[in-house]
C-alpha cells in the first residue's frame, strides 16, 4: 500500500496570511498528484486557537494563521473536495497523530511508501518527514519537490537537501 500525505494545503499558507506565489504555483501540481495517486490519501491541517500569539510558536512567528474555524484554516477547496477522509488536525509542525495512525496501519497492511506533498517544505514537510522516519524507519519516505513550496525558494532547497541527508527520497 502506498500512502500520500498532503501537508497543510490551507488557504493561509497558499494566498492568505503566510501565502507566497510559490505556494500558489504548486496547487495544480498537488491537485494532479491527489487525483492520480494510486493508494491512500491523507491530509494534515495546521490548527491553532485564538490564543495563538501566546504560544511559543506565536511568539516566534507573530502572524496569526490557521485559526480553527476560519477560512484561512480550511484546506484549499479544489484539494479538499478530493479527500476521502477528514484532515488530521495538528497543533504544531509535525503530527504525532499521523505517525501513530500510519504505524498502526502498517501493522495490518504493510506500507510500501509514504509520499509527502504540501507546505511548507522547510517547516511542516520536513518535520513530518523526520517524524515518519522515526515512526516507520524501514518504510521509504518520498517528497515530491514539485508539489512543495517553502517560505522562500532558498529555504525550500535547503530543506530538500537536509531531507536527502536523512534518507528521504526527493523526486
Rosetta constraint file for C-alpha pairs under 8 A:
AtomPair CA 1 CA 39 HARMONIC 6.15 0.50
AtomPair CA 1 CA 40 HARMONIC 7.50 0.50
AtomPair CA 1 CA 109 HARMONIC 7.11 0.50
AtomPair CA 1 CA 110 HARMONIC 6.49 0.50
AtomPair CA 1 CA 111 HARMONIC 4.90 0.50
AtomPair CA 1 CA 112 HARMONIC 5.33 0.50
AtomPair CA 1 CA 113 HARMONIC 7.23 0.50
AtomPair CA 2 CA 38 HARMONIC 7.10 0.50
AtomPair CA 2 CA 39 HARMONIC 4.92 0.50
AtomPair CA 2 CA 40 HARMONIC 6.41 0.50
AtomPair CA 2 CA 111 HARMONIC 5.94 0.50
AtomPair CA 2 CA 112 HARMONIC 5.39 0.50
AtomPair CA 2 CA 113 HARMONIC 5.02 0.50
AtomPair CA 2 CA 114 HARMONIC 6.08 0.50
AtomPair CA 2 CA 115 HARMONIC 7.84 0.50
AtomPair CA 3 CA 39 HARMONIC 5.66 0.50
AtomPair CA 3 CA 40 HARMONIC 4.87 0.50
AtomPair CA 3 CA 41 HARMONIC 5.90 0.50
AtomPair CA 3 CA 42 HARMONIC 7.46 0.50
AtomPair CA 3 CA 111 HARMONIC 7.23 0.50
AtomPair CA 3 CA 112 HARMONIC 7.97 0.50
AtomPair CA 3 CA 113 HARMONIC 6.21 0.50
AtomPair CA 3 CA 114 HARMONIC 4.69 0.50
AtomPair CA 3 CA 115 HARMONIC 6.17 0.50
AtomPair CA 4 CA 34 HARMONIC 7.75 0.50
AtomPair CA 4 CA 37 HARMONIC 7.42 0.50
AtomPair CA 4 CA 39 HARMONIC 7.18 0.50
AtomPair CA 4 CA 40 HARMONIC 6.20 0.50
AtomPair CA 4 CA 41 HARMONIC 4.73 0.50
AtomPair CA 4 CA 42 HARMONIC 6.16 0.50
AtomPair CA 4 CA 114 HARMONIC 5.80 0.50
AtomPair CA 4 CA 115 HARMONIC 4.76 0.50
AtomPair CA 4 CA 116 HARMONIC 5.97 0.50
AtomPair CA 4 CA 117 HARMONIC 7.66 0.50
AtomPair CA 5 CA 41 HARMONIC 5.94 0.50
AtomPair CA 5 CA 42 HARMONIC 4.81 0.50
AtomPair CA 5 CA 43 HARMONIC 5.23 0.50
AtomPair CA 5 CA 44 HARMONIC 7.37 0.50
AtomPair CA 5 CA 114 HARMONIC 7.20 0.50
AtomPair CA 5 CA 115 HARMONIC 6.15 0.50
AtomPair CA 5 CA 116 HARMONIC 4.95 0.50
AtomPair CA 5 CA 117 HARMONIC 6.42 0.50
AtomPair CA 6 CA 41 HARMONIC 7.46 0.50
AtomPair CA 6 CA 42 HARMONIC 6.20 0.50
AtomPair CA 6 CA 43 HARMONIC 4.42 0.50
AtomPair CA 6 CA 44 HARMONIC 6.34 0.50
AtomPair CA 6 CA 116 HARMONIC 6.13 0.50
AtomPair CA 6 CA 117 HARMONIC 5.14 0.50
AtomPair CA 6 CA 118 HARMONIC 5.52 0.50
AtomPair CA 7 CA 43 HARMONIC 5.77 0.50
AtomPair CA 7 CA 44 HARMONIC 5.07 0.50
AtomPair CA 7 CA 45 HARMONIC 6.93 0.50
AtomPair CA 7 CA 116 HARMONIC 6.93 0.50
AtomPair CA 7 CA 117 HARMONIC 5.96 0.50
AtomPair CA 7 CA 118 HARMONIC 4.55 0.50
AtomPair CA 7 CA 119 HARMONIC 5.83 0.50
AtomPair CA 7 CA 120 HARMONIC 7.93 0.50
AtomPair CA 7 CA 124 HARMONIC 7.15 0.50
AtomPair CA 7 CA 125 HARMONIC 6.47 0.50
AtomPair CA 8 CA 13 HARMONIC 7.59 0.50
AtomPair CA 8 CA 43 HARMONIC 7.18 0.50
AtomPair CA 8 CA 44 HARMONIC 5.39 0.50
AtomPair CA 8 CA 45 HARMONIC 4.78 0.50
AtomPair CA 8 CA 46 HARMONIC 5.84 0.50
AtomPair CA 8 CA 75 HARMONIC 7.15 0.50
AtomPair CA 8 CA 118 HARMONIC 6.10 0.50
AtomPair CA 8 CA 119 HARMONIC 5.60 0.50
AtomPair CA 8 CA 120 HARMONIC 7.70 0.50
AtomPair CA 8 CA 124 HARMONIC 7.80 0.50
AtomPair CA 9 CA 13 HARMONIC 6.86 0.50
AtomPair CA 9 CA 14 HARMONIC 7.03 0.50
AtomPair CA 9 CA 45 HARMONIC 7.44 0.50
AtomPair CA 9 CA 75 HARMONIC 5.48 0.50
AtomPair CA 9 CA 76 HARMONIC 6.10 0.50
AtomPair CA 9 CA 79 HARMONIC 7.78 0.50
AtomPair CA 9 CA 118 HARMONIC 5.70 0.50
AtomPair CA 9 CA 119 HARMONIC 6.11 0.50
AtomPair CA 10 CA 14 HARMONIC 6.29 0.50
AtomPair CA 10 CA 45 HARMONIC 7.09 0.50
AtomPair CA 10 CA 46 HARMONIC 7.92 0.50
AtomPair CA 10 CA 66 HARMONIC 7.59 0.50
AtomPair CA 10 CA 72 HARMONIC 6.39 0.50
AtomPair CA 10 CA 73 HARMONIC 5.87 0.50
AtomPair CA 10 CA 74 HARMONIC 5.41 0.50
AtomPair CA 10 CA 75 HARMONIC 4.16 0.50
AtomPair CA 10 CA 76 HARMONIC 5.29 0.50
AtomPair CA 11 CA 15 HARMONIC 5.90 0.50
AtomPair CA 11 CA 16 HARMONIC 5.63 0.50
AtomPair CA 11 CA 19 HARMONIC 7.69 0.50
AtomPair CA 11 CA 71 HARMONIC 6.90 0.50
AtomPair CA 11 CA 72 HARMONIC 4.58 0.50
AtomPair CA 11 CA 73 HARMONIC 6.43 0.50
AtomPair CA 11 CA 74 HARMONIC 6.13 0.50
AtomPair CA 11 CA 75 HARMONIC 6.24 0.50
AtomPair CA 11 CA 76 HARMONIC 5.52 0.50
AtomPair CA 12 CA 16 HARMONIC 3.81 0.50
AtomPair CA 12 CA 17 HARMONIC 5.03 0.50
AtomPair CA 12 CA 18 HARMONIC 5.63 0.50
AtomPair CA 12 CA 19 HARMONIC 5.92 0.50
AtomPair CA 12 CA 65 HARMONIC 6.05 0.50
AtomPair CA 12 CA 66 HARMONIC 6.17 0.50
AtomPair CA 12 CA 71 HARMONIC 7.94 0.50
AtomPair CA 12 CA 72 HARMONIC 4.30 0.50
AtomPair CA 12 CA 73 HARMONIC 6.47 0.50
AtomPair CA 13 CA 17 HARMONIC 6.83 0.50
AtomPair CA 13 CA 18 HARMONIC 4.93 0.50
AtomPair CA 13 CA 19 HARMONIC 4.42 0.50
AtomPair CA 13 CA 20 HARMONIC 7.34 0.50
AtomPair CA 13 CA 23 HARMONIC 7.06 0.50
AtomPair CA 13 CA 72 HARMONIC 7.81 0.50
AtomPair CA 13 CA 119 HARMONIC 7.01 0.50
AtomPair CA 13 CA 120 HARMONIC 7.80 0.50
AtomPair CA 14 CA 18 HARMONIC 7.14 0.50
AtomPair CA 14 CA 19 HARMONIC 4.29 0.50
AtomPair CA 14 CA 20 HARMONIC 6.15 0.50
AtomPair CA 14 CA 21 HARMONIC 7.78 0.50
AtomPair CA 14 CA 23 HARMONIC 5.02 0.50
AtomPair CA 14 CA 24 HARMONIC 5.25 0.50
AtomPair CA 15 CA 19 HARMONIC 4.06 0.50
AtomPair CA 15 CA 20 HARMONIC 6.21 0.50
AtomPair CA 15 CA 21 HARMONIC 7.65 0.50
AtomPair CA 15 CA 23 HARMONIC 7.58 0.50
AtomPair CA 15 CA 24 HARMONIC 6.53 0.50
AtomPair CA 16 CA 72 HARMONIC 6.32 0.50
AtomPair CA 17 CA 63 HARMONIC 7.16 0.50
AtomPair CA 17 CA 64 HARMONIC 7.31 0.50
AtomPair CA 17 CA 65 HARMONIC 6.07 0.50
AtomPair CA 17 CA 72 HARMONIC 7.68 0.50
AtomPair CA 18 CA 63 HARMONIC 7.79 0.50
AtomPair CA 18 CA 65 HARMONIC 7.28 0.50
AtomPair CA 19 CA 23 HARMONIC 6.50 0.50
AtomPair CA 19 CA 24 HARMONIC 7.53 0.50
AtomPair CA 20 CA 24 HARMONIC 6.41 0.50
AtomPair CA 20 CA 151 HARMONIC 7.50 0.50
AtomPair CA 21 CA 25 HARMONIC 6.12 0.50
AtomPair CA 22 CA 26 HARMONIC 6.62 0.50
AtomPair CA 22 CA 149 HARMONIC 5.84 0.50
AtomPair CA 22 CA 150 HARMONIC 7.68 0.50
AtomPair CA 22 CA 153 HARMONIC 7.83 0.50
AtomPair CA 23 CA 27 HARMONIC 6.97 0.50
AtomPair CA 23 CA 119 HARMONIC 7.26 0.50
AtomPair CA 23 CA 148 HARMONIC 7.42 0.50
AtomPair CA 23 CA 149 HARMONIC 5.36 0.50
AtomPair CA 23 CA 150 HARMONIC 7.56 0.50
AtomPair CA 26 CA 30 HARMONIC 6.20 0.50
AtomPair CA 26 CA 146 HARMONIC 6.87 0.50
AtomPair CA 26 CA 147 HARMONIC 5.41 0.50
AtomPair CA 26 CA 148 HARMONIC 6.52 0.50
AtomPair CA 26 CA 149 HARMONIC 7.13 0.50
AtomPair CA 27 CA 31 HARMONIC 6.18 0.50
AtomPair CA 27 CA 147 HARMONIC 7.57 0.50
AtomPair CA 28 CA 32 HARMONIC 6.18 0.50
AtomPair CA 29 CA 33 HARMONIC 6.10 0.50
AtomPair CA 29 CA 146 HARMONIC 6.96 0.50
AtomPair CA 29 CA 147 HARMONIC 5.57 0.50
AtomPair CA 30 CA 34 HARMONIC 6.15 0.50
AtomPair CA 30 CA 79 HARMONIC 7.61 0.50
AtomPair CA 30 CA 117 HARMONIC 7.03 0.50
AtomPair CA 30 CA 118 HARMONIC 7.36 0.50
AtomPair CA 30 CA 147 HARMONIC 5.38 0.50
AtomPair CA 31 CA 35 HARMONIC 6.13 0.50
AtomPair CA 31 CA 78 HARMONIC 7.02 0.50
AtomPair CA 31 CA 79 HARMONIC 5.80 0.50
AtomPair CA 32 CA 36 HARMONIC 6.03 0.50
AtomPair CA 33 CA 37 HARMONIC 5.76 0.50
AtomPair CA 33 CA 147 HARMONIC 7.92 0.50
AtomPair CA 34 CA 41 HARMONIC 7.13 0.50
AtomPair CA 34 CA 79 HARMONIC 7.76 0.50
AtomPair CA 34 CA 82 HARMONIC 7.13 0.50
AtomPair CA 35 CA 82 HARMONIC 7.12 0.50
AtomPair CA 37 CA 41 HARMONIC 7.73 0.50
AtomPair CA 41 CA 83 HARMONIC 6.92 0.50
AtomPair CA 41 CA 84 HARMONIC 7.52 0.50
AtomPair CA 42 CA 83 HARMONIC 7.27 0.50
AtomPair CA 42 CA 85 HARMONIC 6.96 0.50
AtomPair CA 42 CA 87 HARMONIC 6.71 0.50
AtomPair CA 42 CA 88 HARMONIC 7.89 0.50
AtomPair CA 43 CA 83 HARMONIC 7.77 0.50
AtomPair CA 43 CA 86 HARMONIC 7.54 0.50
AtomPair CA 43 CA 87 HARMONIC 4.73 0.50
AtomPair CA 43 CA 88 HARMONIC 6.17 0.50
AtomPair CA 44 CA 87 HARMONIC 4.97 0.50
AtomPair CA 44 CA 88 HARMONIC 4.57 0.50
AtomPair CA 44 CA 89 HARMONIC 5.81 0.50
AtomPair CA 44 CA 90 HARMONIC 6.78 0.50
AtomPair CA 44 CA 95 HARMONIC 7.80 0.50
AtomPair CA 44 CA 98 HARMONIC 7.98 0.50
AtomPair CA 45 CA 73 HARMONIC 7.41 0.50
AtomPair CA 45 CA 74 HARMONIC 7.80 0.50
AtomPair CA 45 CA 75 HARMONIC 7.18 0.50
AtomPair CA 45 CA 87 HARMONIC 5.89 0.50
AtomPair CA 45 CA 88 HARMONIC 5.92 0.50
AtomPair CA 45 CA 89 HARMONIC 4.74 0.50
AtomPair CA 45 CA 90 HARMONIC 6.01 0.50
AtomPair CA 46 CA 66 HARMONIC 6.09 0.50
AtomPair CA 46 CA 73 HARMONIC 7.21 0.50
AtomPair CA 46 CA 89 HARMONIC 6.03 0.50
AtomPair CA 46 CA 90 HARMONIC 5.18 0.50
AtomPair CA 46 CA 91 HARMONIC 6.07 0.50
AtomPair CA 46 CA 92 HARMONIC 6.88 0.50
AtomPair CA 46 CA 93 HARMONIC 7.56 0.50
AtomPair CA 47 CA 66 HARMONIC 5.52 0.50
AtomPair CA 47 CA 67 HARMONIC 6.03 0.50
AtomPair CA 47 CA 68 HARMONIC 5.69 0.50
AtomPair CA 47 CA 73 HARMONIC 6.85 0.50
AtomPair CA 47 CA 89 HARMONIC 5.77 0.50
AtomPair CA 47 CA 90 HARMONIC 5.56 0.50
AtomPair CA 47 CA 91 HARMONIC 5.09 0.50
AtomPair CA 47 CA 92 HARMONIC 7.68 0.50
AtomPair CA 48 CA 52 HARMONIC 5.92 0.50
AtomPair CA 48 CA 65 HARMONIC 7.42 0.50
AtomPair CA 48 CA 66 HARMONIC 5.89 0.50
AtomPair CA 48 CA 67 HARMONIC 4.71 0.50
AtomPair CA 48 CA 68 HARMONIC 5.80 0.50
AtomPair CA 48 CA 91 HARMONIC 5.92 0.50
AtomPair CA 49 CA 67 HARMONIC 5.39 0.50
AtomPair CA 49 CA 68 HARMONIC 5.96 0.50
AtomPair CA 50 CA 67 HARMONIC 6.51 0.50
AtomPair CA 51 CA 55 HARMONIC 6.86 0.50
AtomPair CA 52 CA 57 HARMONIC 7.56 0.50
AtomPair CA 52 CA 58 HARMONIC 5.28 0.50
AtomPair CA 52 CA 64 HARMONIC 6.65 0.50
AtomPair CA 52 CA 67 HARMONIC 7.83 0.50
AtomPair CA 53 CA 57 HARMONIC 7.60 0.50
AtomPair CA 53 CA 58 HARMONIC 4.11 0.50
AtomPair CA 53 CA 59 HARMONIC 5.80 0.50
AtomPair CA 53 CA 62 HARMONIC 6.02 0.50
AtomPair CA 53 CA 63 HARMONIC 7.67 0.50
AtomPair CA 53 CA 64 HARMONIC 6.88 0.50
AtomPair CA 54 CA 58 HARMONIC 5.98 0.50
AtomPair CA 54 CA 59 HARMONIC 6.39 0.50
AtomPair CA 55 CA 59 HARMONIC 6.18 0.50
AtomPair CA 56 CA 60 HARMONIC 6.29 0.50
AtomPair CA 57 CA 61 HARMONIC 5.81 0.50
AtomPair CA 57 CA 62 HARMONIC 7.78 0.50
AtomPair CA 58 CA 62 HARMONIC 4.86 0.50
AtomPair CA 58 CA 63 HARMONIC 6.98 0.50
AtomPair CA 58 CA 64 HARMONIC 7.39 0.50
AtomPair CA 65 CA 72 HARMONIC 6.72 0.50
AtomPair CA 65 CA 73 HARMONIC 7.18 0.50
AtomPair CA 66 CA 70 HARMONIC 7.02 0.50
AtomPair CA 66 CA 72 HARMONIC 5.35 0.50
AtomPair CA 66 CA 73 HARMONIC 3.88 0.50
AtomPair CA 66 CA 74 HARMONIC 7.60 0.50
AtomPair CA 67 CA 72 HARMONIC 7.18 0.50
AtomPair CA 67 CA 73 HARMONIC 5.66 0.50
AtomPair CA 68 CA 73 HARMONIC 5.87 0.50
AtomPair CA 69 CA 73 HARMONIC 6.44 0.50
AtomPair CA 69 CA 74 HARMONIC 7.56 0.50
AtomPair CA 70 CA 74 HARMONIC 6.88 0.50
AtomPair CA 75 CA 79 HARMONIC 6.81 0.50
AtomPair CA 75 CA 80 HARMONIC 5.55 0.50
AtomPair CA 76 CA 80 HARMONIC 5.99 0.50
AtomPair CA 77 CA 81 HARMONIC 6.12 0.50
AtomPair CA 78 CA 82 HARMONIC 7.02 0.50
AtomPair CA 79 CA 83 HARMONIC 6.85 0.50
AtomPair CA 88 CA 97 HARMONIC 7.47 0.50
AtomPair CA 88 CA 98 HARMONIC 7.05 0.50
AtomPair CA 90 CA 94 HARMONIC 7.23 0.50
AtomPair CA 90 CA 95 HARMONIC 5.53 0.50
AtomPair CA 90 CA 97 HARMONIC 7.83 0.50
AtomPair CA 91 CA 95 HARMONIC 7.88 0.50
AtomPair CA 93 CA 123 HARMONIC 6.44 0.50
AtomPair CA 93 CA 124 HARMONIC 4.68 0.50
AtomPair CA 93 CA 127 HARMONIC 6.05 0.50
AtomPair CA 93 CA 128 HARMONIC 7.36 0.50
AtomPair CA 94 CA 124 HARMONIC 5.97 0.50
AtomPair CA 94 CA 125 HARMONIC 7.97 0.50
AtomPair CA 94 CA 127 HARMONIC 4.98 0.50
AtomPair CA 94 CA 128 HARMONIC 4.75 0.50
AtomPair CA 94 CA 131 HARMONIC 6.71 0.50
AtomPair CA 95 CA 99 HARMONIC 6.58 0.50
AtomPair CA 95 CA 128 HARMONIC 6.49 0.50
AtomPair CA 95 CA 131 HARMONIC 7.67 0.50
AtomPair CA 96 CA 100 HARMONIC 6.24 0.50
AtomPair CA 96 CA 131 HARMONIC 7.46 0.50
AtomPair CA 97 CA 101 HARMONIC 6.02 0.50
AtomPair CA 98 CA 102 HARMONIC 6.15 0.50
AtomPair CA 99 CA 103 HARMONIC 6.04 0.50
AtomPair CA 99 CA 131 HARMONIC 6.73 0.50
AtomPair CA 99 CA 132 HARMONIC 5.66 0.50
AtomPair CA 99 CA 135 HARMONIC 5.79 0.50
AtomPair CA 99 CA 136 HARMONIC 7.96 0.50
AtomPair CA 100 CA 104 HARMONIC 6.19 0.50
AtomPair CA 100 CA 135 HARMONIC 7.37 0.50
AtomPair CA 101 CA 105 HARMONIC 6.11 0.50
AtomPair CA 102 CA 106 HARMONIC 5.97 0.50
AtomPair CA 103 CA 107 HARMONIC 6.66 0.50
AtomPair CA 103 CA 135 HARMONIC 6.41 0.50
AtomPair CA 103 CA 136 HARMONIC 6.46 0.50
AtomPair CA 104 CA 108 HARMONIC 7.05 0.50
AtomPair CA 105 CA 109 HARMONIC 5.99 0.50
AtomPair CA 105 CA 110 HARMONIC 7.39 0.50
AtomPair CA 105 CA 111 HARMONIC 7.77 0.50
AtomPair CA 106 CA 110 HARMONIC 4.47 0.50
AtomPair CA 106 CA 111 HARMONIC 5.38 0.50
AtomPair CA 111 CA 139 HARMONIC 6.72 0.50
AtomPair CA 112 CA 139 HARMONIC 6.36 0.50
AtomPair CA 112 CA 140 HARMONIC 7.08 0.50
AtomPair CA 113 CA 139 HARMONIC 5.74 0.50
AtomPair CA 113 CA 140 HARMONIC 4.92 0.50
AtomPair CA 113 CA 141 HARMONIC 5.97 0.50
AtomPair CA 113 CA 142 HARMONIC 7.30 0.50
AtomPair CA 114 CA 139 HARMONIC 7.25 0.50
AtomPair CA 114 CA 140 HARMONIC 6.35 0.50
AtomPair CA 114 CA 141 HARMONIC 4.89 0.50
AtomPair CA 114 CA 142 HARMONIC 6.08 0.50
AtomPair CA 115 CA 141 HARMONIC 5.88 0.50
AtomPair CA 115 CA 142 HARMONIC 4.52 0.50
AtomPair CA 115 CA 143 HARMONIC 5.56 0.50
AtomPair CA 115 CA 144 HARMONIC 7.05 0.50
AtomPair CA 116 CA 125 HARMONIC 7.00 0.50
AtomPair CA 116 CA 129 HARMONIC 7.44 0.50
AtomPair CA 116 CA 141 HARMONIC 7.57 0.50
AtomPair CA 116 CA 142 HARMONIC 6.17 0.50
AtomPair CA 116 CA 143 HARMONIC 4.84 0.50
AtomPair CA 116 CA 144 HARMONIC 6.49 0.50
AtomPair CA 117 CA 125 HARMONIC 7.26 0.50
AtomPair CA 117 CA 143 HARMONIC 6.21 0.50
AtomPair CA 117 CA 144 HARMONIC 5.84 0.50
AtomPair CA 117 CA 145 HARMONIC 7.52 0.50
AtomPair CA 117 CA 147 HARMONIC 5.22 0.50
AtomPair CA 117 CA 148 HARMONIC 5.45 0.50
AtomPair CA 118 CA 125 HARMONIC 6.77 0.50
AtomPair CA 118 CA 147 HARMONIC 6.02 0.50
AtomPair CA 118 CA 148 HARMONIC 4.69 0.50
AtomPair CA 118 CA 149 HARMONIC 6.89 0.50
AtomPair CA 119 CA 123 HARMONIC 7.77 0.50
AtomPair CA 119 CA 124 HARMONIC 6.51 0.50
AtomPair CA 119 CA 125 HARMONIC 6.23 0.50
AtomPair CA 119 CA 148 HARMONIC 5.80 0.50
AtomPair CA 119 CA 149 HARMONIC 5.75 0.50
AtomPair CA 119 CA 150 HARMONIC 6.55 0.50
AtomPair CA 120 CA 124 HARMONIC 5.48 0.50
AtomPair CA 120 CA 125 HARMONIC 5.83 0.50
AtomPair CA 120 CA 148 HARMONIC 6.82 0.50
AtomPair CA 120 CA 149 HARMONIC 5.60 0.50
AtomPair CA 120 CA 150 HARMONIC 4.62 0.50
AtomPair CA 120 CA 151 HARMONIC 6.31 0.50
AtomPair CA 120 CA 156 HARMONIC 7.88 0.50
AtomPair CA 121 CA 125 HARMONIC 4.69 0.50
AtomPair CA 121 CA 126 HARMONIC 5.91 0.50
AtomPair CA 121 CA 148 HARMONIC 5.80 0.50
AtomPair CA 121 CA 149 HARMONIC 5.44 0.50
AtomPair CA 121 CA 150 HARMONIC 4.56 0.50
AtomPair CA 121 CA 151 HARMONIC 7.62 0.50
AtomPair CA 121 CA 155 HARMONIC 7.88 0.50
AtomPair CA 121 CA 156 HARMONIC 5.45 0.50
AtomPair CA 121 CA 159 HARMONIC 6.30 0.50
AtomPair CA 121 CA 160 HARMONIC 7.44 0.50
AtomPair CA 122 CA 126 HARMONIC 5.81 0.50
AtomPair CA 122 CA 150 HARMONIC 5.38 0.50
AtomPair CA 122 CA 151 HARMONIC 6.89 0.50
AtomPair CA 122 CA 155 HARMONIC 5.90 0.50
AtomPair CA 122 CA 156 HARMONIC 5.51 0.50
AtomPair CA 122 CA 158 HARMONIC 7.54 0.50
AtomPair CA 122 CA 159 HARMONIC 4.95 0.50
AtomPair CA 122 CA 160 HARMONIC 7.90 0.50
AtomPair CA 123 CA 127 HARMONIC 6.10 0.50
AtomPair CA 123 CA 150 HARMONIC 7.67 0.50
AtomPair CA 124 CA 128 HARMONIC 6.03 0.50
AtomPair CA 125 CA 129 HARMONIC 6.10 0.50
AtomPair CA 126 CA 130 HARMONIC 6.19 0.50
AtomPair CA 126 CA 159 HARMONIC 6.56 0.50
AtomPair CA 126 CA 160 HARMONIC 7.96 0.50
AtomPair CA 126 CA 163 HARMONIC 6.70 0.50
AtomPair CA 127 CA 131 HARMONIC 6.14 0.50
AtomPair CA 128 CA 132 HARMONIC 5.96 0.50
AtomPair CA 129 CA 133 HARMONIC 6.21 0.50
AtomPair CA 129 CA 141 HARMONIC 6.79 0.50
AtomPair CA 129 CA 163 HARMONIC 7.58 0.50
AtomPair CA 129 CA 168 HARMONIC 7.34 0.50
AtomPair CA 130 CA 134 HARMONIC 6.34 0.50
AtomPair CA 130 CA 163 HARMONIC 7.83 0.50
AtomPair CA 130 CA 166 HARMONIC 7.84 0.50
AtomPair CA 131 CA 135 HARMONIC 6.28 0.50
AtomPair CA 132 CA 136 HARMONIC 5.72 0.50
AtomPair CA 132 CA 137 HARMONIC 7.40 0.50
AtomPair CA 132 CA 141 HARMONIC 7.51 0.50
AtomPair CA 133 CA 137 HARMONIC 4.68 0.50
AtomPair CA 133 CA 138 HARMONIC 7.73 0.50
AtomPair CA 133 CA 139 HARMONIC 7.45 0.50
AtomPair CA 133 CA 141 HARMONIC 7.00 0.50
AtomPair CA 140 CA 168 HARMONIC 7.15 0.50
AtomPair CA 140 CA 169 HARMONIC 7.51 0.50
AtomPair CA 141 CA 168 HARMONIC 5.31 0.50
AtomPair CA 141 CA 169 HARMONIC 6.28 0.50
AtomPair CA 142 CA 168 HARMONIC 5.68 0.50
AtomPair CA 142 CA 169 HARMONIC 4.58 0.50
AtomPair CA 142 CA 170 HARMONIC 5.75 0.50
AtomPair CA 142 CA 171 HARMONIC 7.18 0.50
AtomPair CA 143 CA 168 HARMONIC 7.10 0.50
AtomPair CA 143 CA 169 HARMONIC 6.21 0.50
AtomPair CA 143 CA 170 HARMONIC 4.86 0.50
AtomPair CA 143 CA 171 HARMONIC 6.24 0.50
AtomPair CA 144 CA 148 HARMONIC 6.76 0.50
AtomPair CA 144 CA 170 HARMONIC 6.03 0.50
AtomPair CA 144 CA 171 HARMONIC 5.02 0.50
AtomPair CA 145 CA 149 HARMONIC 7.70 0.50
AtomPair CA 145 CA 160 HARMONIC 7.57 0.50
AtomPair CA 145 CA 170 HARMONIC 6.42 0.50
AtomPair CA 145 CA 171 HARMONIC 5.91 0.50
AtomPair CA 146 CA 171 HARMONIC 7.93 0.50
AtomPair CA 149 CA 153 HARMONIC 7.36 0.50
AtomPair CA 149 CA 156 HARMONIC 6.09 0.50
AtomPair CA 150 CA 154 HARMONIC 7.95 0.50
AtomPair CA 150 CA 155 HARMONIC 5.99 0.50
AtomPair CA 150 CA 156 HARMONIC 4.29 0.50
AtomPair CA 151 CA 155 HARMONIC 6.46 0.50
AtomPair CA 151 CA 156 HARMONIC 6.91 0.50
AtomPair CA 152 CA 156 HARMONIC 6.14 0.50
AtomPair CA 153 CA 157 HARMONIC 6.39 0.50
AtomPair CA 154 CA 158 HARMONIC 6.23 0.50
AtomPair CA 155 CA 159 HARMONIC 6.05 0.50
AtomPair CA 156 CA 160 HARMONIC 6.33 0.50
AtomPair CA 157 CA 161 HARMONIC 6.30 0.50
AtomPair CA 158 CA 162 HARMONIC 6.17 0.50
AtomPair CA 159 CA 163 HARMONIC 6.14 0.50
AtomPair CA 160 CA 164 HARMONIC 6.24 0.50
AtomPair CA 160 CA 170 HARMONIC 6.80 0.50
AtomPair CA 161 CA 165 HARMONIC 6.35 0.50
AtomPair CA 162 CA 166 HARMONIC 6.58 0.50
AtomPair CA 163 CA 167 HARMONIC 6.53 0.50
AtomPair CA 163 CA 168 HARMONIC 5.22 0.50
AtomPair CA 163 CA 169 HARMONIC 7.64 0.50
AtomPair CA 163 CA 170 HARMONIC 7.66 0.50
AtomPair CA 164 CA 168 HARMONIC 5.00 0.50
AtomPair CA 164 CA 169 HARMONIC 6.06 0.50
AtomPair CA 164 CA 170 HARMONIC 6.50 0.50
